Amino acid sequence: MNSIIMRAISSDGGIRVIYCDSTEIVKKSCEIHHTSKTMTAVLGRALTGTSLMASLLKDKDNTLTFQLRGDGPCGSVVCVGDYMGNVRGYVDDPSVELPPNAVGKLDVGGAVGRGSMYIIKDLGMNEPYVGVAPIVSGEIAEDLTEYFATSEQTPTVCALGVRVDHDNMCYAAGGYLVQLMPGYYEEDIPILEGNISKMESVSKLIADGKTGEEIIAMILEGIGYEMFDEFDIDYLCPCDREKYLRALIGLNEEDMNELREAGEPVETNCRFCGKKFVFELDELDAARAEARRKSADSEE
């Protein structure tokens, strides 16, 4: 099974729906980060929301970073997505576990707390676009709905959900965005509101075996629409040894001297995927010398 994104648009072009089944992505994040039940839900919702938003980017080199900086016990949550909806992410403390909230659900809002939410779009320009909005509930879907309304002036309904078993493993995860586009018909709004209000949670629908086509049909019941496209998405991290080597080459001499005094190989660890890369000091010195030589040659 693969995680997928499906997109649909109403016949008049006034409503678009982006749907995501992120179950396999969230499973992979559980395995990488060894998350508690609550943190599986936190990171799973954040990854799903990031994938949905990133899939709206235009070019293959564009990326979107979603950050939650709340005062809850989990610390910051950071996710990055590309224009195809592939994502990666981490949370400061993946072990946080909380009692169920007042309605018996995993306490995502309590783990995240209150603070600020950042949407950073790297569109290949000189400076990235940075959108900032308050964390209104910490439940993430409500926070993204508020972000779209205030920062992008796009009326949006966001739904996100994660189901976790007794082994802290995700068995159903997904979400959707429903957005009103310029030229939408006012009479479609109560139809959408009625459809969404009577639907069960998106994670329960996925757990019950509903397909993306069926869920989109529920959202747009009574409104003419067309399926736009469908594609696979994954938990992907582009880190490699060369990227870390380039970062270490940039260390100042004081930092390098501290490493030499320690006399141990330098170990780096990717926070997104957990990969480790080890560099011998001789390798770093040789790479730094080569970088200086190339810099001198370019200045001649």
KESESE-705125 format. One record per residue (C-alpha): x, z, y; residue in three letters. Coordinates in pm, 1 decimal, m for minus. Layout:
N
<px:X; pz:Z; py:Y; residu:ALA>
...
END
This chain:
300
<px:0.0; pz:0.0; py:0.0; residu:MET>
<px:114.5; pz:m76.5; py:352.8; residu:ASN>
<px:12.8; pz:68.3; py:684.7; residu:SER>
<px:m173.3; pz:m192.3; py:889.7; residu:ILE>
<px:m308.0; pz:m275.4; py:1232.1; residu:ILE>
<px:m622.9; pz:m483.3; py:1279.4; residu:MET>
<px:m750.7; pz:m608.9; py:1613.6; residu:ARG>
<px:m1094.1; pz:m737.0; py:1711.9; residu:ALA>
<px:m1249.7; pz:m858.4; py:2033.5; residu:ILE>
<px:m1612.5; pz:m892.2; py:2133.4; residu:SER>
<px:m1750.9; pz:m1244.2; py:2163.7; residu:SER>
<px:m1762.7; pz:m1216.6; py:2544.5; residu:ASP>
<px:m1407.6; pz:m1076.8; py:2563.0; residu:GLY>
<px:m1526.1; pz:m753.2; py:2724.6; residu:GLY>
<px:m1439.4; pz:m509.6; py:2445.4; residu:ILE>
<px:m1130.2; pz:m486.8; py:2229.6; residu:ARG>
<px:m1073.0; pz:m267.6; py:1928.1; residu:VAL>
<px:m732.2; pz:m187.4; py:1782.0; residu:ILE>
<px:m753.0; pz:m13.0; py:1444.2; residu:TYR>
<px:m466.8; pz:140.3; py:1247.4; residu:CYS>
<px:m440.4; pz:275.7; py:894.4; residu:ASP>
<px:m113.4; pz:470.0; py:924.0; residu:SER>
<px:m129.7; pz:660.5; py:594.6; residu:THR>
<px:196.5; pz:526.3; py:451.3; residu:GLU>
<px:381.4; pz:574.2; py:780.5; residu:ILE>
<px:273.2; pz:937.8; py:801.5; residu:VAL>
<px:364.6; pz:994.7; py:437.7; residu:LYS>
<px:714.0; pz:866.0; py:510.2; residu:LYS>
<px:743.0; pz:1093.9; py:813.9; residu:SER>
<px:645.9; pz:1391.6; py:593.3; residu:CYS>
<px:925.8; pz:1307.2; py:351.6; residu:GLU>
<px:1184.7; pz:1262.2; py:626.8; residu:ILE>
<px:1100.6; pz:1567.6; py:837.6; residu:HIS>
<px:958.2; pz:1807.7; py:573.1; residu:HIS>
<px:667.2; pz:1893.2; py:799.0; residu:THR>
<px:424.9; pz:2181.2; py:754.1; residu:SER>
<px:54.0; pz:2100.0; py:727.3; residu:LYS>
<px:m3.6; pz:2150.3; py:1098.1; residu:THR>
<px:302.8; pz:1950.6; py:1195.2; residu:MET>
<px:210.0; pz:1667.8; py:959.7; residu:THR>
<px:m110.2; pz:1639.9; py:1162.4; residu:ALA>
<px:72.8; pz:1665.0; py:1496.8; residu:VAL>
<px:341.6; pz:1409.6; py:1417.7; residu:LEU>
<px:98.5; pz:1188.2; py:1224.9; residu:GLY>
<px:m143.7; pz:1164.2; py:1516.9; residu:ARG>
<px:140.9; pz:1099.7; py:1760.8; residu:ALA>
<px:288.8; pz:824.8; py:1541.3; residu:LEU>
<px:m52.0; pz:660.9; py:1501.2; residu:THR>
<px:m125.4; pz:671.2; py:1873.2; residu:GLY>
<px:217.6; pz:529.5; py:1950.1; residu:THR>
<px:168.0; pz:245.1; py:1703.3; residu:SER>
<px:m168.5; pz:155.3; py:1856.7; residu:LEU>
<px:m30.6; pz:153.0; py:2210.5; residu:MET>
<px:292.3; pz:m26.8; py:2121.3; residu:ALA>
<px:99.6; pz:m306.5; py:1951.2; residu:SER>
<px:m32.9; pz:m399.1; py:2298.1; residu:LEU>
<px:318.2; pz:m482.8; py:2423.5; residu:LEU>
<px:381.2; pz:m850.8; py:2489.7; residu:LYS>
<px:739.2; pz:m932.7; py:2384.6; residu:ASP>
<px:949.4; pz:m859.0; py:2076.3; residu:LYS>
<px:1213.7; pz:m674.6; py:2281.6; residu:ASP>
<px:958.9; pz:m438.5; py:2441.5; residu:ASN>
<px:936.7; pz:m77.3; py:2328.0; residu:THR>
<px:706.8; pz:214.5; py:2404.3; residu:LEU>
<px:809.5; pz:580.5; py:2394.7; residu:THR>
<px:544.4; pz:851.5; py:2372.9; residu:PHE>
<px:648.6; pz:1206.9; py:2457.5; residu:GLN>
<px:451.8; pz:1530.3; py:2450.6; residu:LEU>
<px:625.5; pz:1813.1; py:2634.4; residu:ARG>
<px:395.9; pz:2106.4; py:2578.5; residu:GLY>
<px:445.5; pz:2481.2; py:2581.0; residu:ASP>
<px:325.3; pz:2523.1; py:2222.1; residu:GLY>
<px:549.6; pz:2644.3; py:1939.2; residu:PRO>
<px:627.8; pz:2296.8; py:1805.3; residu:CYS>
<px:825.5; pz:2201.0; py:2117.1; residu:GLY>
<px:851.7; pz:1837.7; py:2221.6; residu:SER>
<px:713.1; pz:1546.4; py:2020.7; residu:VAL>
<px:885.9; pz:1208.8; py:2062.2; residu:VAL>
<px:774.4; pz:875.8; py:1911.0; residu:CYS>
<px:896.1; pz:520.4; py:1972.0; residu:VAL>
<px:714.2; pz:197.8; py:1880.1; residu:GLY>
<px:784.3; pz:m173.4; py:1900.7; residu:ASP>
<px:550.4; pz:m460.3; py:1986.4; residu:TYR>
<px:456.0; pz:m504.4; py:1619.4; residu:MET>
<px:341.3; pz:m142.5; py:1592.3; residu:GLY>
<px:638.3; pz:m19.7; py:1388.0; residu:ASN>
<px:717.2; pz:340.4; py:1479.9; residu:VAL>
<px:951.4; pz:632.5; py:1433.8; residu:ARG>
<px:929.1; pz:988.8; py:1562.7; residu:GLY>
<px:1029.4; pz:1352.1; py:1543.6; residu:TYR>
<px:916.8; pz:1694.9; py:1657.4; residu:VAL>
<px:1145.5; pz:1976.2; py:1769.9; residu:ASP>
<px:1022.2; pz:2223.6; py:1508.2; residu:ASP>
<px:859.4; pz:2054.4; py:1206.1; residu:PRO>
<px:810.0; pz:2387.6; py:1026.2; residu:SER>
<px:552.7; pz:2540.1; py:1265.0; residu:VAL>
<px:238.6; pz:2649.4; py:1083.9; residu:GLU>
<px:m70.2; pz:2794.3; py:1249.9; residu:LEU>
<px:m402.5; pz:2931.0; py:1122.6; residu:PRO>
<px:m697.8; pz:2690.3; py:1140.3; residu:PRO>
<px:m860.0; pz:2655.0; py:1480.8; residu:ASN>
<px:m1208.6; pz:2776.5; py:1574.4; residu:ALA>
<px:m1376.8; pz:2490.9; py:1386.0; residu:VAL>
<px:m1162.7; pz:2527.7; py:1075.3; residu:GLY>
<px:m934.0; pz:2231.5; py:1145.5; residu:LYS>
<px:m555.3; pz:2214.2; py:1160.2; residu:LEU>
<px:m463.4; pz:2357.9; py:1500.0; residu:ASP>
<px:m290.5; pz:2056.5; py:1654.6; residu:VAL>
<px:m379.9; pz:2164.1; py:2007.8; residu:GLY>
<px:m237.7; pz:2511.9; py:1953.0; residu:GLY>
<px:88.9; pz:2370.6; py:1820.3; residu:ALA>
<px:131.2; pz:2128.4; py:2112.5; residu:VAL>
<px:3.3; pz:2356.0; py:2390.2; residu:GLY>
<px:m28.1; pz:2247.8; py:2753.8; residu:ARG>
<px:220.0; pz:2052.7; py:2960.1; residu:GLY>
<px:288.5; pz:1688.1; py:3033.9; residu:SER>
<px:257.9; pz:1362.1; py:2843.2; residu:MET>
<px:483.7; pz:1064.7; py:2910.9; residu:TYR>
<px:430.7; pz:698.7; py:2822.1; residu:ILE>
<px:752.8; pz:503.6; py:2882.0; residu:ILE>
<px:743.4; pz:125.8; py:2846.6; residu:LYS>
<px:1070.8; pz:m65.2; py:2833.6; residu:ASP>
<px:964.9; pz:m418.1; py:2926.2; residu:LEU>
<px:1312.6; pz:m563.3; py:2970.8; residu:GLY>
<px:1312.8; pz:m502.4; py:3345.8; residu:MET>
<px:1571.8; pz:m310.2; py:3546.4; residu:ASN>
<px:1368.3; pz:8.9; py:3524.7; residu:GLU>
<px:1115.1; pz:113.2; py:3259.6; residu:PRO>
<px:753.5; pz:186.0; py:3348.1; residu:TYR>
<px:687.1; pz:560.3; py:3323.7; residu:VAL>
<px:332.9; pz:694.4; py:3310.4; residu:GLY>
<px:274.7; pz:1069.4; py:3331.9; residu:VAL>
<px:m44.3; pz:1260.7; py:3263.8; residu:ALA>
<px:m130.2; pz:1622.8; py:3187.6; residu:PRO>
<px:m189.5; pz:1732.8; py:2830.8; residu:ILE>
<px:m559.4; pz:1813.5; py:2855.1; residu:VAL>
<px:m617.4; pz:1952.4; py:2505.4; residu:SER>
<px:m308.3; pz:1894.7; py:2290.2; residu:GLY>
<px:m529.1; pz:1721.6; py:2033.3; residu:GLU>
<px:m353.6; pz:1394.1; py:2130.8; residu:ILE>
<px:m651.3; pz:1155.2; py:2103.0; residu:ALA>
<px:m825.4; pz:1321.4; py:2397.2; residu:GLU>
<px:m496.4; pz:1324.1; py:2587.3; residu:ASP>
<px:m447.8; pz:950.1; py:2536.0; residu:LEU>
<px:m807.1; pz:881.1; py:2642.7; residu:THR>
<px:m736.9; pz:1069.1; py:2965.7; residu:GLU>
<px:m407.0; pz:884.6; py:3014.6; residu:TYR>
<px:m571.2; pz:541.6; py:2990.0; residu:PHE>
<px:m844.7; pz:642.0; py:3231.7; residu:ALA>
<px:m615.3; pz:792.6; py:3497.7; residu:THR>
<px:m286.6; pz:601.8; py:3465.3; residu:SER>
<px:m398.7; pz:257.2; py:3353.3; residu:GLU>
<px:m757.7; pz:257.1; py:3483.0; residu:GLN>
<px:m877.0; pz:126.5; py:3146.8; residu:THR>
<px:m1189.8; pz:294.3; py:3005.1; residu:PRO>
<px:m1082.7; pz:385.9; py:2651.8; residu:THR>
<px:m1202.2; pz:578.1; py:2350.4; residu:VAL>
<px:m917.9; pz:697.5; py:2127.4; residu:CYS>
<px:m967.6; pz:846.6; py:1781.5; residu:ALA>
<px:m682.1; pz:978.8; py:1565.8; residu:LEU>
<px:m688.5; pz:1168.2; py:1238.8; residu:GLY>
<px:m466.8; pz:1294.5; py:957.3; residu:VAL>
<px:m569.8; pz:1447.3; py:624.7; residu:ARG>
<px:m318.8; pz:1670.1; py:444.3; residu:VAL>
<px:m323.4; pz:1795.3; py:84.5; residu:ASP>
<px:m204.5; pz:2130.9; py:m55.1; residu:HIS>
<px:152.3; pz:1999.7; py:m84.3; residu:ASP>
<px:164.3; pz:1923.4; py:290.4; residu:ASN>
<px:152.7; pz:1551.2; py:212.8; residu:MET>
<px:m66.3; pz:1309.8; py:405.8; residu:CYS>
<px:m328.1; pz:1127.8; py:199.2; residu:TYR>
<px:m521.2; pz:960.3; py:482.5; residu:ALA>
<px:m425.1; pz:884.8; py:841.6; residu:ALA>
<px:m532.0; pz:639.7; py:1105.5; residu:GLY>
<px:m696.4; pz:582.2; py:1436.9; residu:GLY>
<px:m841.1; pz:333.4; py:1680.1; residu:TYR>
<px:m857.8; pz:241.3; py:2045.7; residu:LEU>
<px:m1177.6; pz:95.9; py:2193.0; residu:VAL>
<px:m1121.1; pz:m45.1; py:2540.8; residu:GLN>
<px:m1345.5; pz:m203.9; py:2801.6; residu:LEU>
<px:m1187.0; pz:m514.4; py:2950.4; residu:MET>
<px:m1266.6; pz:m686.8; py:3281.0; residu:PRO>
<px:m1602.8; pz:m860.2; py:3260.0; residu:GLY>
<px:m1758.6; pz:m630.9; py:2998.1; residu:TYR>
<px:m2138.1; pz:m600.3; py:2989.2; residu:TYR>
<px:m2281.9; pz:m266.2; py:3100.3; residu:GLU>
<px:m2552.5; pz:m286.7; py:2834.7; residu:GLU>
<px:m2286.5; pz:m272.8; py:2562.2; residu:ASP>
<px:m2169.1; pz:74.3; py:2668.0; residu:ILE>
<px:m2464.6; pz:275.1; py:2524.8; residu:PRO>
<px:m2440.4; pz:70.5; py:2204.1; residu:ILE>
<px:m2071.7; pz:161.7; py:2167.6; residu:LEU>
<px:m2136.9; pz:524.8; py:2252.8; residu:GLU>
<px:m2416.6; pz:546.2; py:1997.0; residu:GLY>
<px:m2210.4; pz:379.8; py:1725.6; residu:ASN>
<px:m1906.1; pz:602.7; py:1776.9; residu:ILE>
<px:m2110.0; pz:923.9; py:1807.4; residu:SER>
<px:m2264.8; pz:879.9; py:1462.4; residu:LYS>
<px:m1938.6; pz:788.9; py:1287.3; residu:MET>
<px:m1746.6; pz:1039.4; py:1077.4; residu:GLU>
<px:m1383.4; pz:1108.8; py:1165.0; residu:SER>
<px:m1150.0; pz:815.0; py:1114.4; residu:VAL>
<px:m934.4; pz:1007.4; py:864.8; residu:SER>
<px:m1241.3; pz:1093.0; py:653.9; residu:LYS>
<px:m1353.0; pz:729.6; py:658.8; residu:LEU>
<px:m1008.7; pz:622.7; py:537.1; residu:ILE>
<px:m1000.4; pz:899.6; py:275.1; residu:ALA>
<px:m1341.4; pz:782.3; py:152.3; residu:ASP>
<px:m1204.2; pz:431.6; py:100.0; residu:GLY>
<px:m1351.5; pz:253.5; py:402.2; residu:LYS>
<px:m1156.7; pz:m58.6; py:496.0; residu:THR>
<px:m1043.7; pz:m148.6; py:844.8; residu:GLY>
<px:m1301.9; pz:m426.5; py:857.3; residu:GLU>
<px:m1577.6; pz:m179.6; py:770.4; residu:GLU>
<px:m1465.7; pz:72.6; py:1032.3; residu:ILE>
<px:m1446.6; pz:m193.4; py:1303.4; residu:ILE>
<px:m1792.5; pz:m315.0; py:1200.3; residu:ALA>
<px:m1925.1; pz:40.1; py:1248.4; residu:MET>
<px:m1774.1; pz:61.0; py:1597.0; residu:ILE>
<px:m1910.4; pz:m277.6; py:1707.3; residu:LEU>
<px:m2244.3; pz:m272.2; py:1524.2; residu:GLU>
<px:m2497.0; pz:m465.1; py:1732.5; residu:GLY>
<px:m2227.2; pz:m639.5; py:1937.3; residu:ILE>
<px:m2096.2; pz:m984.3; py:1848.3; residu:GLY>
<px:m1721.7; pz:m987.1; py:1779.7; residu:TYR>
<px:m1436.5; pz:m1167.0; py:1607.3; residu:GLU>
<px:m1141.0; pz:m1031.5; py:1414.6; residu:MET>
<px:m833.6; pz:m1119.5; py:1617.7; residu:PHE>
<px:m540.6; pz:m1049.0; py:1383.7; residu:ASP>
<px:m399.1; pz:m816.6; py:1117.5; residu:GLU>
<px:m41.3; pz:m723.5; py:1034.0; residu:PHE>
<px:163.0; pz:m470.3; py:838.1; residu:ASP>
<px:345.8; pz:m189.4; py:1015.9; residu:ILE>
<px:604.5; pz:61.2; py:896.7; residu:ASP>
<px:810.2; pz:367.2; py:982.4; residu:TYR>
<px:1126.5; pz:188.9; py:1098.3; residu:LEU>
<px:1441.0; pz:328.5; py:1258.3; residu:CYS>
<px:1700.8; pz:82.4; py:1391.5; residu:PRO>
<px:1986.2; pz:333.9; py:1394.9; residu:CYS>
<px:2317.8; pz:224.6; py:1242.1; residu:ASP>
<px:2677.4; pz:340.2; py:1227.4; residu:ARG>
<px:2793.7; pz:107.4; py:1505.6; residu:GLU>
<px:2548.7; pz:254.3; py:1757.2; residu:LYS>
<px:2680.0; pz:604.6; py:1697.4; residu:TYR>
<px:3039.8; pz:483.3; py:1709.8; residu:LEU>
<px:2975.4; pz:322.5; py:2049.7; residu:ARG>
<px:2829.1; pz:650.9; py:2175.6; residu:ALA>
<px:3130.0; pz:849.2; py:2054.8; residu:LEU>
<px:3369.9; pz:600.7; py:2215.2; residu:ILE>
<px:3210.2; pz:695.6; py:2547.5; residu:GLY>
<px:3302.0; pz:1065.6; py:2518.1; residu:LEU>
<px:3532.3; pz:1196.0; py:2791.5; residu:ASN>
<px:3884.0; pz:1310.4; py:2707.0; residu:GLU>
<px:3795.7; pz:1679.2; py:2735.0; residu:GLU>
<px:3527.6; pz:1643.5; py:2465.5; residu:ASP>
<px:3765.6; pz:1442.9; py:2246.9; residu:MET>
<px:4032.2; pz:1709.2; py:2277.4; residu:ASN>
<px:3782.6; pz:1970.6; py:2157.0; residu:GLU>
<px:3709.5; pz:1754.7; py:1853.5; residu:LEU>
<px:4079.8; pz:1710.2; py:1784.1; residu:ARG>
<px:4137.2; pz:2085.0; py:1806.6; residu:GLU>
<px:3859.0; pz:2143.2; py:1554.1; residu:ALA>
<px:4034.8; pz:1894.8; py:1325.7; residu:GLY>
<px:3716.6; pz:1806.1; py:1136.0; residu:GLU>
<px:3545.4; pz:1468.7; py:1090.9; residu:PRO>
<px:3256.5; pz:1412.0; py:1334.0; residu:VAL>
<px:2913.9; pz:1404.1; py:1170.5; residu:GLU>
<px:2613.9; pz:1253.8; py:1348.6; residu:THR>
<px:2252.6; pz:1290.1; py:1240.0; residu:ASN>
<px:1964.1; pz:1064.8; py:1351.0; residu:CYS>
<px:1667.0; pz:1277.5; py:1456.3; residu:ARG>
<px:1421.9; pz:997.5; py:1377.1; residu:PHE>
<px:1519.8; pz:911.4; py:1018.8; residu:CYS>
<px:1770.1; pz:1177.3; py:910.9; residu:GLY>
<px:2055.4; pz:936.2; py:837.4; residu:LYS>
<px:2402.7; pz:1085.8; py:868.4; residu:LYS>
<px:2717.4; pz:900.7; py:974.0; residu:PHE>
<px:3064.6; pz:1055.4; py:945.2; residu:VAL>
<px:3361.6; pz:946.1; py:1157.2; residu:PHE>
<px:3725.9; pz:1040.8; py:1100.9; residu:GLU>
<px:3917.9; pz:1135.5; py:1415.8; residu:LEU>
<px:4171.1; pz:858.8; py:1354.4; residu:ASP>
<px:3885.5; pz:605.9; py:1349.4; residu:GLU>
<px:3752.4; pz:735.9; py:1681.2; residu:LEU>
<px:4096.1; pz:726.9; py:1844.1; residu:ASP>
<px:4152.9; pz:370.6; py:1724.3; residu:ALA>
<px:3810.0; pz:258.1; py:1845.6; residu:ALA>
<px:3865.3; pz:420.6; py:2186.4; residu:ARG>
<px:4205.7; pz:254.9; py:2220.0; residu:ALA>
<px:4053.1; pz:m84.2; py:2133.2; residu:GLU>
<px:3775.8; pz:m34.1; py:2388.9; residu:ALA>
<px:4033.3; pz:48.7; py:2659.0; residu:ARG>
<px:4234.9; pz:m260.2; py:2567.7; residu:ARG>
<px:3929.2; pz:m487.0; py:2595.5; residu:LYS>
<px:3834.0; pz:m329.7; py:2928.1; residu:SER>
<px:4184.2; pz:m389.1; py:3064.8; residu:ALA>
<px:4184.6; pz:m750.4; py:2944.4; residu:ASP>
<px:3850.4; pz:m816.9; py:3114.2; residu:SER>
<px:3981.7; pz:m687.8; py:3446.6; residu:GLU>
<px:4284.1; pz:m921.3; py:3450.0; residu:GLU>
END
